[in-house]
Amino acid sequence: MTTAISTVEKIEYPALVPDSRQARIIAQNLGDEPMRETDLVRVKTPLGGATKWTVEVNGNQETCDELVGILVGEAKRGVLWPDPNPTEQRPVIISNDLLVGYRVSDDLGSVDPAALEKYRIGDRRYDWAALSSSPEFGYGAGGAGKRVKESRILAILREGDVWPVLVTVGPGSLASWLPFRKRLPCFAYEAVLGLRLERAKGSAGQPYSMIVPRLVGELSEEQGEVARQLYTEPLTAMFNAPPAGATVVVNED
């Protein structure tokens, strides 16, 4: 039996100091505009079980075995597509918290409008928790897996970058991500993570790339607080904003 105590490496990010040049660059570039998901580089999980990431850096493509950076933001995301295998279609419903879904398109595709109407709770708003576990859209829909797709979006700030990149943890990777996330020994914005890819197989035997996380190290409390103010707070507001196309009616009684 070992009595050794594991320690986590403390990592310094030189740019994460109060009133840093990085903070001034962000303020200057944003101006009065809010941060939007479309402003950030999205790193796609490769298809077919590939185990290398491809990242766009200033118009150039770079490949790497592992994405390493601070977890400065995280969002829940739920999507109901008009068809089980969408291409360029817009989602019918998007949820930013897996509780309430917003209708963002009237192109229903193969979605049964009567089934969808059962879960409407307001003006273009739907009970996502009930819808996502329903016979029509949850497990068992059409004799397959969930018709709705749930995921997490991670904002990863790599050392030397001014802006974080976005990585989607899809259904096939949630089993490895969620327990890891709950066991972090620090605030998320203090955690320096490594994201690797492993080849896995789905229920039908098809290969896919599964995200496997690890804790590389931690920031100091001081640098973590800078990361929280500079990145986590505006990213949280960005992730929680109603999706584009949603119409929200506010009662002024």
C-alpha positions in Angstrom: 0.0 0.0 0.0 1.5 3.3 -1.0 1.2 6.5 1.1 2.5 8.8 -1.6 0.5 11.9 -2.1 0.0 13.0 -5.8 0.7 16.6 -6.5 -0.5 18.7 -9.4 2.0 20.9 -11.2 1.5 24.6 -10.8 1.6 26.3 -14.2 2.3 29.9 -15.0 0.6 31.8 -17.9 2.6 35.0 -18.2 -0.3 36.8 -19.9 -2.7 36.2 -17.0 -1.6 39.1 -14.8 -3.8 42.1 -13.8 -3.9 44.8 -16.5 -1.9 42.6 -18.9 -1.3 43.4 -22.5 -3.5 40.5 -23.4 -6.4 42.0 -21.5 -5.9 45.4 -23.3 -5.8 43.6 -26.7 -9.1 41.9 -25.9 -10.8 45.1 -24.8 -9.5 46.9 -27.8 -10.6 44.2 -30.3 -14.0 43.7 -28.8 -14.9 47.4 -28.5 -18.6 47.6 -27.6 -19.4 44.3 -29.2 -20.3 41.2 -27.2 -18.3 38.0 -27.7 -20.0 35.5 -30.0 -19.4 31.8 -30.6 -18.8 32.6 -34.3 -16.0 34.9 -33.4 -14.0 32.0 -32.0 -12.1 29.2 -33.8 -13.9 25.9 -33.5 -11.8 22.8 -33.4 -13.7 19.9 -34.8 -13.4 16.3 -33.6 -12.1 14.3 -36.5 -14.2 11.6 -38.2 -13.5 7.9 -38.5 -11.5 7.4 -35.3 -8.6 9.7 -36.3 -6.4 10.6 -33.3 -4.9 14.0 -34.3 -6.4 17.4 -33.9 -6.4 20.0 -36.6 -6.3 23.6 -35.4 -6.6 26.8 -37.5 -4.0 29.3 -36.4 -4.0 32.7 -38.2 -5.2 31.1 -41.4 -2.9 28.1 -41.2 -3.7 24.5 -40.3 -1.7 22.9 -37.5 -2.0 19.3 -36.3 -1.3 18.0 -32.8 -1.8 14.9 -30.7 -3.1 16.8 -27.7 -4.9 20.1 -27.1 -3.5 21.7 -24.0 -5.0 24.8 -22.3 -7.0 26.4 -19.5 -10.7 25.4 -19.3 -11.9 29.0 -19.3 -15.5 28.2 -20.3 -18.0 25.3 -20.6 -21.5 25.1 -21.9 -24.3 22.6 -22.1 -25.9 22.2 -25.5 -28.9 20.3 -26.8 -30.1 20.2 -30.4 -33.1 18.8 -32.2 -32.4 18.6 -35.9 -35.1 18.4 -38.5 -33.7 15.1 -39.8 -31.7 12.3 -38.0 -28.7 12.9 -40.4 -28.6 16.7 -41.1 -26.3 18.3 -43.6 -26.6 22.0 -44.0 -29.9 22.3 -42.2 -30.6 24.6 -39.3 -31.7 23.0 -36.0 -35.3 23.1 -35.0 -34.6 23.6 -31.3 -31.5 24.6 -29.4 -31.1 24.4 -25.6 -28.3 26.2 -23.7 -29.0 24.6 -20.4 -30.7 21.3 -21.1 -33.8 22.7 -19.3 -35.4 25.1 -21.8 -35.2 24.7 -25.6 -35.7 27.6 -28.1 -37.3 27.2 -31.4 -34.9 28.7 -34.0 -36.4 27.3 -37.3 -39.8 26.5 -38.7 -38.3 23.9 -41.1 -39.4 20.8 -39.2 -38.2 18.2 -41.8 -39.3 14.8 -40.4 -40.2 16.1 -37.0 -43.9 15.5 -36.1 -45.4 19.0 -35.3 -48.1 17.4 -33.0 -45.4 15.6 -31.0 -43.3 18.7 -30.7 -46.3 20.8 -29.6 -46.8 18.6 -26.5 -43.6 20.0 -25.0 -44.1 23.7 -25.8 -44.2 25.9 -22.7 -44.3 29.4 -24.1 -43.5 31.6 -27.1 -41.1 29.4 -29.1 -39.9 27.8 -25.9 -40.0 24.1 -25.0 -39.5 21.9 -22.0 -36.2 20.4 -23.0 -35.9 18.0 -20.1 -39.2 16.4 -20.9 -38.7 16.5 -24.7 -35.3 14.9 -24.5 -36.5 12.0 -22.5 -39.7 11.5 -24.4 -40.6 8.4 -26.5 -40.7 10.7 -29.6 -37.3 12.4 -29.2 -35.5 10.5 -26.4 -34.1 7.0 -26.3 -36.2 4.6 -28.4 -37.2 7.3 -30.9 -37.6 5.4 -34.2 -35.9 2.3 -32.6 -32.5 4.0 -32.4 -30.6 6.3 -30.0 -31.7 9.7 -28.9 -33.2 11.8 -31.6 -32.0 14.9 -29.7 -28.2 15.4 -29.4 -26.7 16.6 -26.2 -23.1 17.8 -25.8 -20.7 20.1 -23.9 -18.8 22.9 -25.5 -15.4 23.6 -24.0 -13.5 26.9 -24.3 -9.7 26.0 -24.2 -7.2 28.8 -23.9 -3.9 27.6 -25.2 -0.7 29.2 -24.0 0.3 32.1 -26.3 -3.2 32.5 -27.7 -5.3 35.6 -27.0 -8.7 33.9 -27.7 -9.8 30.4 -26.6 -10.7 27.7 -29.1 -14.0 25.8 -28.9 -14.2 22.0 -28.7 -17.5 20.1 -28.7 -17.6 17.0 -26.5 -20.2 14.9 -28.3 -22.4 12.1 -27.0 -19.7 9.4 -27.6 -17.2 11.3 -25.3 -19.5 12.5 -22.5 -18.9 9.2 -20.6 -15.2 10.1 -20.2 -15.7 13.9 -19.9 -18.4 14.2 -17.2 -16.8 12.1 -14.4 -13.4 13.8 -15.1 -15.0 17.3 -14.9 -16.7 16.5 -11.6 -13.4 15.3 -10.0 -11.4 18.4 -10.9 -9.5 19.5 -7.7 -9.8 23.2 -8.5 -12.1 25.7 -10.2 -12.4 25.0 -13.9 -10.8 28.3 -14.8 -7.7 27.3 -12.8 -7.4 23.9 -14.6 -4.9 23.3 -17.4 -6.2 20.3 -19.4 -4.9 18.0 -22.0 -7.4 16.6 -24.5 -6.3 13.5 -26.5 -8.2 11.4 -29.0 -8.7 7.7 -28.9 -10.2 5.4 -31.5 -13.4 3.9 -30.3 -16.4 2.0 -31.8 -20.1 2.9 -31.6 -22.9 0.5 -30.9 -23.2 -0.4 -34.6 -19.4 -1.0 -34.8 -18.6 2.3 -36.6 -15.3 3.9 -35.6 -15.3 7.4 -34.0 -12.8 9.6 -32.2 -13.4 9.7 -28.4 -12.0 12.7 -26.4 -10.0 11.6 -23.4 -9.1 14.4 -20.9 -6.3 14.7 -18.4 -5.3 17.3 -15.8 -1.9 18.8 -16.8 -1.7 21.3 -14.0 -3.2 24.2 -12.2 -2.9 28.0 -12.3 -2.3 29.9 -9.1 -5.4 31.4 -7.4 -4.2 34.9 -8.6 -3.9 33.9 -12.3 -7.1 31.9 -12.0 -9.0 35.0 -10.9 -7.6 36.9 -13.9 -8.8 34.1 -16.2 -12.2 34.2 -14.6 -12.7 37.9 -15.1 -11.1 38.1 -18.5 -12.6 35.0 -20.1 -15.0 32.9 -18.0 -17.5 35.7 -17.2 -18.0 37.0 -20.7 -17.9 33.4 -22.1 -20.7 32.4 -19.6 -22.8 35.3 -20.8 -22.2 34.3 -24.4 -23.1 30.7 -23.9 -26.3 31.6 -21.9 -27.6 34.1 -24.4 -30.8 32.9 -26.3 -29.7 31.4 -29.6 -30.0 33.4 -32.8 -33.4 33.1 -34.3 -35.2 32.6 -31.0 -38.0 35.0 -30.2 -38.4 35.6 -26.5 -41.4 37.5 -25.1 -40.9 39.2 -21.8 -44.0 39.9 -19.7 -44.0 43.4 -18.2 -46.8 43.0 -15.7 
